[in-house]
């Protein structure tokens, strides 16, 4: 049996993995099972994903009285932290630096927003240490952003080091003139916060009290992301024992189920042969005909069993066709500059972005197309089956791809700052007290708002646009919650840049940072162009991608509402991975009935979007398969012109 459902010593239980694999379902089902089997204990089920799904997963089901459900508002917790400690932070800065009150206020206000994720971890750690609950079950964000969350202790150490440097001069002066120094309220504040972070790290590495349970699907792209997740978790010394393999097809004569099972068995065989997976146990969960929400969650673990990864893999069926498409839209307008593919994790954004890029590179002759990703957990390379990385890779005539390394972009900025700072300090500026102001200056970029790296990645694309090398940019975005945050970040980053420029000018340092200043100027201009581009419906469009489930429906509604508020045009909604009708297969027939009802809800809720249905089919990976999908994904241009001429109407939605 799964040990995390039986081990009474566990205080923290994380569920994580690629978007769309069923993390929320597993977390909610585990919380319900624990609460029902241990009625005298209390439990907390909490989500740290900005695009919460717990309420949608539980639906109208009332959890047991000993289970508390919380969709954590990290932003509210951060606001409380700021309100409680703002004056302490201001006084710390004022004691030990040449910055004045106005400088201090600006930098602190702009550096704090990214700490909301830290607040979530600290609060969860505090609850666990206090014993408020027997076990806290955490539903995390998709892989890339979960890893950033778990690495937050390292980031906060840099932040605390920068703050501690501000107190160094005060301690020295106090010691020199009073012959002694007793730690005061501000020292204790930093010490307490540092102790909280250290306690949190210790708990996350405690093999008895903490467990991380990766959830995955038996798919190539998901496997690669899971392997990367496991490597990172090992480096963090975070305990992992079981891995959940969700939604496995049954052994069936149905062609759709048989093909799905064949592909899954090929992946599952890897589990028993790969050296980097030794020591983990794999547990399979069947593909249920009904959506696992509400009361159904209580029985979720009943069908789980340890995975048997051995056995022959059935041969592939010859001539597997690309997925069938209904209601294909016309090609995007040729004068568009950027298309963003967005939606809930695991719905197929990367696949459709790649297929679209390959199709347009054939139809938009003479145009150069740039396909890129800013998701921390990149999938372009796995989807295309081509080595794509932080340098542009040519995929064919008119098409280039790149997985932009956002952390690398920010690291390069910091290196440039440090190099120019060394030259500045070597000149011994008169108004600097080098033993104390040097560490303050060295830590300035550690007070930059988190998210600056992702914005720098996007502005890399804007640089390429300025150079005139590419005509159309296709962005494979991060899952919904983090995309929405990314779309809002330019305003915060722009304010930080203005503050940093003002700081350099005020203290007559701008000439001492020539290369950095030029880079920041380019970043600022890129931000403005990016904001203008997103707000121009003639140049930008968001293509939403969803699957036919209630949770994807709710997340799509949030996404399109945010697009409407921002003025970002969203003309097309792809409904992906639909089950073809099959009267002779009980599972496919049940899935098709449920999805047909959801299809009607999508049509009613989103009348302004062109809805396109994409049926589940062969595995659309690799350039050739994706190019075939791209051909079916959009109507041929000639046919489109003919329909418009005859009807005088836009394409009919499903």
SULJOFEN-V123398 format. One record per pair of residues at least 12 apart in sequence whose ideal C-beta (glycine too) atoms are under 6 Angstrom apart, sorted by the first residue. I is the first residue (numbers start at 1). J is the second residue. D is the distance in Angstrom with one decimal. If there is no record, write none. Layout:
i->I j->J d->D
i->I j->J d->D
This chain:
i->2 j->242 d->5.8
i->4 j->211 d->5.3
i->5 j->33 d->5.6
i->9 j->208 d->4.9
i->10 j->135 d->5.3
i->10 j->211 d->5.7
i->11 j->128 d->4.5
i->11 j->209 d->4.4
i->12 j->128 d->5.3
i->12 j->136 d->5.5
i->12 j->210 d->4.4
i->13 j->135 d->5.7
i->13 j->137 d->4.8
i->13 j->211 d->5.4
i->14 j->138 d->4.7
i->14 j->140 d->5.8
i->14 j->212 d->4.5
i->15 j->27 d->4.2
i->15 j->139 d->5.9
i->15 j->213 d->5.2
i->15 j->215 d->5.8
i->16 j->140 d->4.3
i->16 j->146 d->4.8
i->17 j->214 d->5.1
i->17 j->215 d->4.2
i->17 j->216 d->5.4
i->18 j->142 d->6.0
i->18 j->143 d->5.3
i->18 j->222 d->5.1
i->18 j->225 d->4.6
i->19 j->142 d->3.7
i->19 j->345 d->1.0
i->19 j->346 d->4.6
i->19 j->479 d->4.3
i->20 j->345 d->4.5
i->20 j->346 d->1.2
i->20 j->347 d->5.9
i->21 j->215 d->4.9
i->21 j->216 d->5.5
i->21 j->217 d->5.2
i->21 j->246 d->5.8
i->21 j->346 d->5.9
i->22 j->215 d->5.5
i->22 j->246 d->4.3
i->23 j->139 d->5.9
i->23 j->215 d->5.0
i->24 j->53 d->4.5
i->24 j->57 d->4.9
i->24 j->139 d->5.0
i->25 j->292 d->5.0
i->26 j->215 d->5.1
i->26 j->244 d->5.8
i->27 j->137 d->5.4
i->27 j->139 d->3.9
i->28 j->57 d->4.8
i->28 j->297 d->5.3
i->29 j->297 d->4.6
i->29 j->300 d->3.6
i->29 j->301 d->6.0
i->30 j->137 d->5.7
i->31 j->43 d->5.8
i->31 j->45 d->3.9
i->31 j->67 d->5.8
i->31 j->137 d->4.5
i->32 j->297 d->5.5
i->32 j->298 d->5.4
i->33 j->301 d->5.7
i->35 j->64 d->4.4
i->35 j->66 d->5.2
i->35 j->67 d->3.9
i->41 j->134 d->3.7
i->42 j->66 d->5.0
i->42 j->133 d->5.2
i->42 j->134 d->6.0
i->43 j->67 d->4.9
i->43 j->133 d->5.6
i->43 j->135 d->5.4
i->44 j->68 d->4.9
i->44 j->133 d->4.4
i->44 j->136 d->4.6
i->45 j->69 d->4.9
i->45 j->137 d->4.8
i->46 j->70 d->4.6
i->46 j->72 d->5.2
i->46 j->138 d->5.7
i->47 j->71 d->4.9
i->47 j->139 d->4.4
i->48 j->72 d->5.7
i->48 j->120 d->4.9
i->48 j->140 d->5.6
i->49 j->141 d->4.1
i->49 j->481 d->5.6
i->50 j->481 d->3.1
i->50 j->485 d->6.0
i->51 j->480 d->4.4
i->51 j->481 d->3.1
i->51 j->555 d->5.6
i->52 j->71 d->3.9
i->53 j->551 d->5.1
i->54 j->69 d->5.9
i->54 j->71 d->5.4
i->56 j->551 d->4.7
i->56 j->554 d->4.7
i->57 j->293 d->5.7
i->59 j->293 d->4.9
i->59 j->294 d->3.8
i->61 j->294 d->4.0
i->61 j->295 d->5.2
i->72 j->120 d->5.3
i->74 j->116 d->3.8
i->74 j->117 d->6.0
i->74 j->119 d->5.2
i->74 j->120 d->4.3
i->75 j->116 d->5.1
i->77 j->119 d->4.0
i->77 j->123 d->5.8
i->78 j->115 d->5.9
i->78 j->116 d->4.2
i->78 j->119 d->4.9
i->81 j->119 d->6.0
i->82 j->112 d->5.8
i->88 j->186 d->5.8
i->88 j->189 d->5.1
i->89 j->108 d->5.2
i->90 j->104 d->5.5
i->92 j->163 d->5.5
i->92 j->166 d->5.1
i->92 j->167 d->5.8
i->92 j->186 d->5.4
i->93 j->166 d->5.2
i->95 j->170 d->4.0
i->96 j->166 d->4.0
i->96 j->167 d->5.4
i->96 j->168 d->5.9
i->96 j->169 d->4.2
i->96 j->170 d->5.2
i->97 j->166 d->5.5
i->97 j->440 d->4.9
i->106 j->499 d->4.4
i->107 j->447 d->5.3
i->110 j->449 d->5.6
i->110 j->495 d->5.9
i->110 j->496 d->4.4
i->111 j->447 d->4.0
i->111 j->449 d->5.8
i->113 j->449 d->5.4
i->113 j->492 d->5.9
i->114 j->449 d->4.7
i->114 j->450 d->2.9
i->114 j->451 d->5.8
i->117 j->149 d->5.1
i->117 j->152 d->5.6
i->118 j->152 d->4.7
i->118 j->156 d->5.4
i->121 j->152 d->5.8
i->121 j->200 d->5.9
i->122 j->196 d->5.6
i->124 j->136 d->5.9
i->125 j->200 d->3.9
i->125 j->203 d->5.7
i->142 j->345 d->4.3
i->142 j->479 d->4.9
i->143 j->225 d->5.4
i->143 j->229 d->5.1
i->143 j->377 d->4.3
i->144 j->375 d->5.7
i->144 j->376 d->2.8
i->144 j->377 d->3.4
i->145 j->482 d->5.3
i->147 j->232 d->5.2
i->153 j->197 d->5.1
i->153 j->201 d->5.0
i->156 j->197 d->5.4
i->158 j->446 d->4.3
i->159 j->446 d->5.8
i->160 j->194 d->5.5
i->162 j->443 d->3.1
i->162 j->446 d->4.7
i->162 j->447 d->5.9
i->164 j->190 d->5.8
i->165 j->439 d->3.7
i->165 j->440 d->5.3
i->165 j->443 d->5.7
i->168 j->436 d->5.4
i->169 j->436 d->3.8
i->204 j->238 d->5.7
i->205 j->237 d->4.5
i->207 j->239 d->4.4
i->210 j->239 d->5.8
i->211 j->239 d->5.4
i->212 j->233 d->5.8
i->212 j->238 d->5.1
i->212 j->240 d->5.1
i->213 j->242 d->5.8
i->214 j->226 d->5.7
i->214 j->229 d->5.9
i->214 j->243 d->5.0
i->215 j->244 d->4.6
i->215 j->246 d->5.9
i->216 j->245 d->5.9
i->217 j->246 d->5.8
i->217 j->247 d->5.9
i->218 j->245 d->5.7
i->218 j->264 d->3.7
i->218 j->267 d->4.1
i->218 j->268 d->5.5
i->221 j->379 d->5.5
i->221 j->382 d->4.5
i->221 j->383 d->6.0
i->223 j->267 d->5.6
i->224 j->382 d->4.7
i->225 j->377 d->5.4
i->242 j->281 d->5.3
i->242 j->283 d->5.8
i->243 j->280 d->5.3
i->243 j->282 d->5.2
i->244 j->283 d->5.5
i->245 j->282 d->5.6
i->245 j->284 d->5.0
i->245 j->307 d->5.8
i->246 j->285 d->4.8
i->247 j->287 d->4.4
i->248 j->264 d->5.7
i->248 j->284 d->5.0
i->248 j->286 d->5.7
i->249 j->261 d->4.0
i->249 j->287 d->5.7
i->254 j->582 d->5.9
i->254 j->585 d->3.6
i->254 j->588 d->5.9
i->256 j->588 d->5.6
i->259 j->317 d->6.0
i->262 j->314 d->4.6
i->263 j->619 d->5.5
i->265 j->313 d->4.7
i->266 j->313 d->5.0
i->268 j->309 d->4.6
i->269 j->309 d->5.6
i->271 j->309 d->4.5
i->272 j->309 d->4.0
i->282 j->307 d->4.0
i->283 j->304 d->5.3
i->283 j->306 d->5.8
i->284 j->307 d->4.4
i->285 j->304 d->5.3
i->286 j->303 d->4.9
i->289 j->587 d->5.4
i->289 j->590 d->3.5
i->289 j->591 d->5.9
i->291 j->549 d->5.4
i->320 j->618 d->3.7
i->322 j->628 d->4.3
i->322 j->629 d->4.5
i->322 j->632 d->5.6
i->323 j->614 d->5.3
i->323 j->615 d->5.3
i->323 j->617 d->3.5
i->324 j->615 d->4.5
i->325 j->614 d->5.3
i->325 j->632 d->4.8
i->325 j->633 d->5.9
i->326 j->613 d->4.2
i->326 j->654 d->5.4
i->327 j->612 d->4.8
i->327 j->613 d->5.9
i->327 j->653 d->5.7
i->327 j->654 d->3.8
i->328 j->612 d->5.9
i->328 j->634 d->5.6
i->328 j->635 d->5.0
i->329 j->572 d->5.1
i->329 j->610 d->4.8
i->329 j->612 d->5.7
i->329 j->651 d->5.8
i->330 j->635 d->5.3
i->330 j->640 d->4.3
i->330 j->651 d->5.6
i->331 j->634 d->5.0
i->334 j->364 d->5.9
i->336 j->541 d->6.0
i->337 j->539 d->4.3
i->338 j->473 d->4.5
i->338 j->533 d->6.0
i->338 j->540 d->4.9
i->339 j->474 d->5.1
i->339 j->541 d->5.5
i->339 j->543 d->5.9
i->340 j->475 d->4.7
i->340 j->477 d->5.6
i->340 j->542 d->4.6
i->341 j->353 d->4.1
i->341 j->476 d->5.6
i->341 j->543 d->5.3
i->342 j->477 d->4.8
i->342 j->483 d->5.3
i->342 j->542 d->5.5
i->342 j->544 d->5.9
i->343 j->544 d->5.5
i->343 j->545 d->3.9
i->343 j->546 d->5.5
i->344 j->480 d->5.6
i->344 j->552 d->5.0
i->344 j->555 d->4.5
i->345 j->479 d->3.8
i->347 j->545 d->4.8
i->347 j->546 d->5.6
i->347 j->547 d->5.0
i->347 j->576 d->5.6
i->348 j->545 d->5.7
i->348 j->576 d->4.3
i->349 j->476 d->5.9
i->349 j->545 d->4.9
i->350 j->379 d->4.3
i->350 j->383 d->4.8
i->350 j->476 d->5.0
i->351 j->383 d->5.8
i->351 j->620 d->5.6
i->352 j->545 d->5.7
i->352 j->574 d->5.9
i->353 j->474 d->5.5
i->353 j->476 d->4.2
i->354 j->383 d->5.2
i->354 j->384 d->5.7
i->354 j->626 d->4.9
i->355 j->626 d->4.7
i->355 j->629 d->4.2
i->355 j->630 d->4.0
i->355 j->633 d->5.5
i->357 j->369 d->5.6
i->357 j->371 d->4.1
i->357 j->399 d->5.9
i->357 j->474 d->4.9
i->358 j->626 d->5.4
i->358 j->627 d->4.5
i->358 j->630 d->4.7
i->359 j->630 d->3.1
i->361 j->398 d->4.2
i->361 j->399 d->3.8
i->367 j->471 d->4.3
i->368 j->398 d->5.7
i->368 j->470 d->4.6
i->368 j->471 d->5.3
i->369 j->398 d->5.8
i->369 j->399 d->5.1
i->369 j->472 d->4.8
i->370 j->400 d->5.4
i->370 j->470 d->4.0
i->370 j->473 d->5.0
i->371 j->401 d->4.4
i->371 j->474 d->4.8
i->372 j->402 d->4.7
i->372 j->404 d->5.7
i->372 j->461 d->6.0
i->373 j->403 d->5.0
i->373 j->476 d->4.3
i->374 j->404 d->5.7
i->374 j->454 d->5.6
i->374 j->457 d->4.7
i->375 j->478 d->4.2
i->378 j->403 d->4.0
i->380 j->401 d->5.8
i->380 j->403 d->5.4
i->383 j->621 d->5.9
i->384 j->623 d->5.8
i->385 j->621 d->5.9
i->385 j->622 d->4.4
i->388 j->401 d->4.9
i->388 j->403 d->5.3
i->389 j->403 d->5.7
i->390 j->405 d->3.9
i->404 j->457 d->4.0
i->404 j->460 d->5.6
i->406 j->453 d->4.2
i->406 j->454 d->4.8
i->406 j->457 d->4.0
i->407 j->453 d->5.4
i->409 j->453 d->5.9
i->409 j->456 d->4.2
i->409 j->457 d->5.6
i->410 j->453 d->3.7
i->410 j->456 d->5.9
i->414 j->445 d->5.3
i->416 j->515 d->5.8
i->416 j->516 d->5.4
i->417 j->445 d->5.7
i->417 j->516 d->5.4
i->420 j->513 d->4.7
i->420 j->516 d->5.4
i->421 j->441 d->5.9
i->424 j->512 d->4.2
i->449 j->492 d->5.5
i->449 j->496 d->5.7
i->451 j->489 d->4.7
i->452 j->493 d->5.7
i->454 j->486 d->5.7
i->455 j->489 d->5.4
i->455 j->493 d->4.9
i->458 j->530 d->6.0
i->459 j->523 d->5.5
i->459 j->526 d->3.3
i->461 j->473 d->5.5
i->462 j->526 d->4.0
i->462 j->529 d->5.3
i->462 j->530 d->5.6
i->480 j->555 d->5.2
i->480 j->559 d->5.1
i->484 j->562 d->5.2
i->490 j->527 d->5.0
i->490 j->531 d->5.2
i->494 j->527 d->5.3
i->497 j->520 d->5.9
i->497 j->524 d->4.9
i->534 j->568 d->5.5
i->535 j->567 d->4.8
i->537 j->569 d->4.1
i->541 j->569 d->4.9
i->541 j->571 d->5.8
i->542 j->563 d->5.5
i->542 j->568 d->5.4
i->542 j->570 d->4.4
i->543 j->572 d->4.8
i->544 j->556 d->5.9
i->544 j->570 d->5.6
i->544 j->573 d->4.7
i->545 j->574 d->4.8
i->545 j->576 d->5.7
i->546 j->575 d->5.8
i->547 j->576 d->5.6
i->547 j->577 d->5.0
i->548 j->575 d->5.9
i->548 j->578 d->5.9
i->548 j->595 d->3.8
i->548 j->598 d->4.1
i->548 j->599 d->5.9
i->572 j->610 d->5.0
i->573 j->606 d->5.7
i->573 j->609 d->4.1
i->573 j->611 d->5.3
i->574 j->612 d->5.1
i->575 j->613 d->5.0
i->576 j->614 d->4.8
i->577 j->616 d->5.1
i->578 j->595 d->5.6
i->578 j->613 d->5.4
i->578 j->615 d->4.9
i->579 j->591 d->4.0
i->579 j->592 d->4.8
i->579 j->595 d->5.8
i->579 j->616 d->5.9
i->580 j->615 d->4.9
i->610 j->653 d->5.2
i->611 j->653 d->4.6
i->611 j->654 d->5.1
i->613 j->654 d->5.2
